[in-house]
Amino acid sequence: MNTRMMWAILGLVLLADGLDMIDSTVTNIAAPTIAGHLGGGEALIKWLGTAYMLAMGVLLVVGGRLGDRFGRRRLFLVGMAGFTAASAVAGLAPSPAVLIAGRIAQGAFGALLIPQGMAIMTRTFSRDMLTKAFGLFGPLLGVATVGGPVLAGFIIDADLFGLSWRPIFLVNLVLGGVGLAVAARILPRDEGDRATAVDGWGAGLLAGTMFGLLYGLIEGSTNGWTAGPAGAIAAGLACFAAFAYRQRTAPDPIVKPSLLRNRGFTSGLLVGLAVFAATTGLVYVLSLFIQAGLHASPRGASLTLLPLSLGIIASAFAAMGGLVARLGRGLVYIGLVVVLLGAGWVLALVAASGTGLSGWALAPAVFVVGVGMGLCYSTVFDVALGDIGADEAGSASGSLSSIQQLAAGLGSAAVTSIFFHTATAGLDHATTVSLVVVLALVALSVPIVTLMPRTAPAEAHH
């Protein structure tokens, strides 16, 4: 394959991953505006990010296996087409239910799309080109993470064609359409291997687990703890027990049991779960506080949170520059401590000034939180793979990516539920309680880091 074609494929894969990153963060800023326009209240705000991340997390490993089985080019095209169509459903949604269905479909088709790009590059790129590609992923996806909320803020304030928030999803029709046309033209053909096993039962039970727990949590915290939410949580726990049994007995499980017996990997999984849940919830609560409490416009809120994204990018760059290799799990400690310092600083500001706080006063503390998040995001999972054998690397990486999405979904639902539940005593009180919960979750993960491998693998598994 010539160099020009490899660069074209890399651009296409980055577009697909960028769409995912933007759409997973875009509702951080847009949620209050969407709920005000469509109705749906607190429940809609809680589901907007959670629905996407739930579907993505549950199906990500399955998406990779389906690509192996039916051909990566075919699954990439199906994923891109489905993601684009689902974006149209979300953008044109007449009701909260249709919008949430669109978000679930976006996450599901995204889970088919995202694993294929990395697999295509790994199989077709030269080693030199692969190194260049991995070097570009971190910074460009960091820009996409920043771009989602900022783009949402500016689009909503611009009120293009009187459509308010809808263009944040409808813009994907253009980007997805271009991606689909380019993919059909340049992606190499592959037939796949029909012998590849896909654990559909395992995926279904994992979906039942997450949906039951999240539906129960969101419905219970919004409308009261009646029999419905309690039953949903009980059903979720039952599905989890069945999922755990299935993973022990299935011939080709989603999560290899040997991975869960690996102390270093399991502790990394737990730290990642806590970090992604806490930080995703924190970003949602900050957005709600800035818009509802400080009365900032969506654009103002996105600019107030911009230092957070810049902090993530700056520290991710630093970590890429060899810090992970030199410091190993020590860098995870540093990241967690910096998150605690930043979130503690925000807590002190909110406690002192309440809703009289200015965005400028928040900016340095928010930047510190971002630096800590970037150090954790770029190191927790690399270090967790330190004791993993080469034959387990694929399953381990897929499991960690799924946990990242599921933790983010759980975190956004749980922390926003706490925020709304305590908001009757004032938004400054709700923000304070939410921040204490975030701090506690991050602090609890610190001792677990001692169980992680000391260093990342000599060559990080991608």
N, C-alpha and C positions, 0 to 999 in steps of 0.2 A: 504494500500500500504506500503511495507516494505521500510526501510531507504535507502537500496542500490538502489532500483528502483527510489526513489525520487531524489537521487544524480545523477543518470544516466539521468533522464529527465531534471534536472537543467543544466547538462553539455550540453545536446542537445539544450536547449533553448538559452544558452549563445553562443553556436556555431552559431546559426541562427542570433542572435542579433549582434554578432561580425562580421559576413559576411556583414550585413547591414552597420554597422559603418565603416568598412574598405572600402567598395565600395562607400560610400557616400563621403569619404575624399581622396581616392586614386588618383583622378584626379587633386587634388590641385597641386601636384608636377609633375604629368605625362603630363598635358595638353600641354605645349610647345613642348615636344618631340613628342607626338602623332600628333599634328598639323604639325610639320615639316616633319613627315614621310608620313602621309596620304594626306597632303594638307588640305584645308578647312579653314586655316588662323584663323582670329579673331573669326569668327562665330562659328567654331568648338570649340575653347577654351571656349567661352561663354556657349555653349550648353552642354558640357560634364558633368558638375556637375548639371546644371539646369534641364536637361531632366530627370535624375534619381530622383531628389528631387521633381520635379513637379508630376511625376506619383505616387511616394510614398505618397506625401501629399494629393493628390486628392482622392486616393483609400483607405487610411488607415482606416478610420471609416467604410467604406463599407466592407473592409476585415474582420473587427471584427464582423459585422452583418452576413456576409456570413458564418463565422465559427459557430455562434449561430444557423444558419438555417440548414446548411448541415452537421454539425459535425466538431469539431475542428481538430481531427486527419486527416480527409480527406483533409481539407483546408491546413493543415501544409504540408502534402505530396505533394499536388498540387503546393503550393508555393515554396517548396524546389526544386522540379523537374523543375519547370518553371524558377526559379532563376538560377539554374545550366545551363540549356539550353541557357538562355539569355546571360549568361557569356561567353559561347562558341561562340555565335554570335558576341558579342563585341570583344572577343579576336582574332577571325579569320576575322574580318571585312575587306573587300577589299577597302572600301570607307567611307568617313565621314557619308554619309546618313545611311549606314548599321550599323555603330558604334552607331550613335544616336538612331536608332531603337532598337538596343540591350540594350542601357542604359535605354530607356523608358520601355522596357520589364522587365529589372532587377528591376526597381522601382515598376512596377505594381505587379509582382509576390512577391516582398519583402513585399508589402502592404498586400498581402494575408497571408504571412508567419508570420510576426512579431506579430500581435495581438493574434495569437493562443497560442503561448507559455505561455504568461502571464495568459491567461484564463484557460489553462490546469492546470497550477500550482495552481492558486487560487482555483480551484474546487477540486483538488486531494491531495494537500499537507496538512500536519498538520500545525497548527499555528506556532509551534516552527520552523519547516523546512521553512515555508514561510518567517519568520523573517530572518533566515540565508540566504535565497535566495536573498531577497531584499538587504541585507547587502553586498552581493558579486557583485550585478549588477553594481553599480557605479564604483568601482575600475577596474573591468575587462573590462567594456565597455570603460573606460578611456584609458586603455592599448590598446584596439582595435583602438581607435581614434588616439593614438600616432602611432600605428603600421601601419596604412594605408599609410600615407605619407612616413614614414621611409622605409617601405617595398618597396614602389614604387621606391624610390630613389635608393636603393641598387639593386633591380631587373633590372632596366633600365641600370644602370652602368655596371652590370655584363653581360648584353647582352646574356642571356642564349640561347644556340643553335642558336645564331644569330637572335633571335626573338624580340630584343629591348624591347618595352613596352608591347607586347602582353601577356607575362606570368602574368602580374598583374591581368588580368581577367581569364586567363586559369587555374590559381591555384585553382579557385573556382570549377573546375570540380572534383578535388580530394576532397576538403573539402565538397562540396555539395553532392558528391557521398557517402561519409562516413556518412554524416548527414541523407541522404535519407534512407540508409540501416539501420541505428540505429533507426530512427523514425518508420520505418515499423515494427521493432521488438518490441519496448518498449512502444510506446504511447498507452494509454488506448483507447478502442473503445467507440465512442459515436455517437448516431444517429442524434443529433441536433433536432431542433424544427422547422418544416416546416411553422409554423404560424408566425415566426419572419419576420417582414417587412424590406425590403431593399429599400431605396430611390434611385433607379437607375436614375431617372430623375434629382434629385438633384445633384448626382455625375457627371452626364453628363454635366449639366450646369456649375458646378464648374470647370470641366476640360476645357470647352469652354472659361470660364473667364480667367483662368490662361494661357492657350495656346495663346489666342488672345493677351493678354497683353504682355506676354514674347516674342512671335514671333514678334510683332510690335516693341517692345523695341530693340530686338537684330538685327532684319533686318534693322530697321531705323538707328540705330547707326552704323551699319556696311556698308550699301550700300546707305545710303541717305534716307531722309524722303519723299518718293514718296507716291502715292496713296495706294500702297499695305500695308505698315506698318501702315499708318493712318487708313485704313479700318480694319486692324486686331485689333487695339486697340479699335476702335469703336464697333466692334463685341464683343470683350471681355467685354466691359462695358455693352453692351446690355444683354449679358449672365449673368453678375453679377446682373443686375436688375431683370432678370427672376429668378435667383437663390434665391435672397432675397424674392421675392414674393412666390416662392415655399416653402421656409422654414416656412413662416407664414401660409400656407394653407395645407401643406402635413400632413397626419395623423401621420406619424412617421418620422419627418425630420432628416437630418444629424446633424444639430445644433438646439437644442431646443430653441424656441424664448424666453422662460423665462430666459435662460442663458444670452442672450444679453441684457436683461433688468436689469441684476444684475451688478451694477456699479463696484464692486470689481473685478468680473470676467472679464468684458469687458476691464477695465483698465489694468489688467494683460495680457490680450490678446494683447493689443496695445504695451505694454512695451516689451513683448516677440517678437512681430513682428519686432519692431525696433532693438532690441538687436541681434536677430538671423540674420536678414538681414545685419546689419552693420558688425558684426564680421565675418560672412562667406565671405562677400565681401572683408574685410580686409585681411583675410588669403590668398585669391586668389591673391590679388594685391601684397602682400608681396612675394609670390612665384614667380610671374611674374617678379617683380623687382629684386629679388635675382638672378634669372636665366638669364634674358635678360640684366639687368642693371649691375649687379655685376659679370656676366659671371661665375656663379657657376654651377657645374654639377648637375644633379638631386639628386645624393647622397649628395653633398655639401649643396644643398638647403634644403633637408629633415633634415640634421643635424643642419642647422642654425635655422630651425623652431622647432626643438626638445624642446628647452626651453619653447615655447608656450604650447606645449602639457603637459610638466611636470608641468607647472604652473596651468593648468586646473585640473590635477589630484590632486596636492597638496591642492588646495583650495576646490575642491569637497570633499576630505577627511575631511577637517576642517569643512565644512558645515554639513557633515553627523554626525560629532561628537556632535551634539546638538545645533550648532549655529543658525540653522533655527528656532528651537523651541524658543530659547532665544531672538533672535533679530527680527524675522519676516521680515517685509518689510524694516527694517533698514539695513538688510544684502543686500537687493537688491540695496539700495542707495550706500552702500560701494562698491559693485561690479561694479556699473556703474561709480563711481568716479575713481576706480582703472583702469578700461578700458580707461577712458579719460586720466588719467595720463600716462599710458603706450603708448597709441596711440599718445599723444602729445609729448612724449619723442622720439618716432620713427620719428615723423614729424620734430622735431628739428634736429635730426641726419641727416636725408635726406636733409633738407634745408642747413645744414652746410657743409656736405661732398659730397652730390650727389652720383654719381656712383663710387666715390673713397672710399665709406664706406666699412668697413670690416665686415664679419659675426660676429667676436668676439665683435665688438663694438655694434652690434645690439642685441646680446644675452640677456643682462640684461633687456632692454626695452621690448623685445618680451616676456620674462618671466613674467614681470609685466602685460602685456596685457592678458596673459594666466591665471594669478591669478584672474584678474577681470572677465574674461569670465567664469571661473569655479564657482565663487561665484554667478554670475547671472544665469548660466545654471541650477544650482542645487537648486535655490530658487524661481525664478520668478513664475514658474508654481505651485509649492507647495503652495506659499502664495496666488496665484490667486484663489485657491480652498478653501480659508479660510471661505467664506460665502456660500458655495454651500451645498445644501441639499443632503442627502444620495441617494435619488432617481435620482439625476442629476449627480452624481459623474462619472458614466461611460461615459455618453455623453460629460461631461466637459473634462475629461482626454483625450478622443479620439479627441475632437476638438483642444485641446492644442497641442497634438502630431502632428496633421495635420498642424496646423499653424506653428509649428517649421520647418517642412519640406518645406512648401510653402515659408516661409520667407527666408529660406536659399537659395532656388532656385531663388527667386526675388533678393536677395542681391547679389548673385554671378553674376547674369546677369547684374544688374544695375551698380554695382561698377566697374566690368571689362569693361563694355561699356564706362563708364566715363574715365577709364584708357586708353583704346585704342583711344578714341576720342581726348584726350589731348596729346597723345604720340608723335605727330608730333613735339612738342616743346621740346622733350627730355624726357627720361624715368624718370629722377628725378622730372621734372615738373609734369608728369602724376601721379607719386606716391604721390607727395605733394597735388595735387588737390583731388585725391581719398581719402587721409587721412583726408583732411578737411571735405569732405562729410561724412565720417564715424564719425568723431568727432561731426559734427552737428546733425546727426541722433541720436547718443547716448545721446547728451546733451538735445535734444528735448524730450526724453523719461523720463528724470529725474523728471520734475514736475508731470508727470502722476502717478508716484509711490505713491504720497500722496492720490490718490483715491483708491489704493489697500487695501485689508483687512490688519489690523495691524499684524496679526499672521497667520501662517499656521494652517490647521486643527489639532486637537489633535492627530489624526491618519491620516497621509497623504494618500490620495486616490491613489491607484496604478491601 
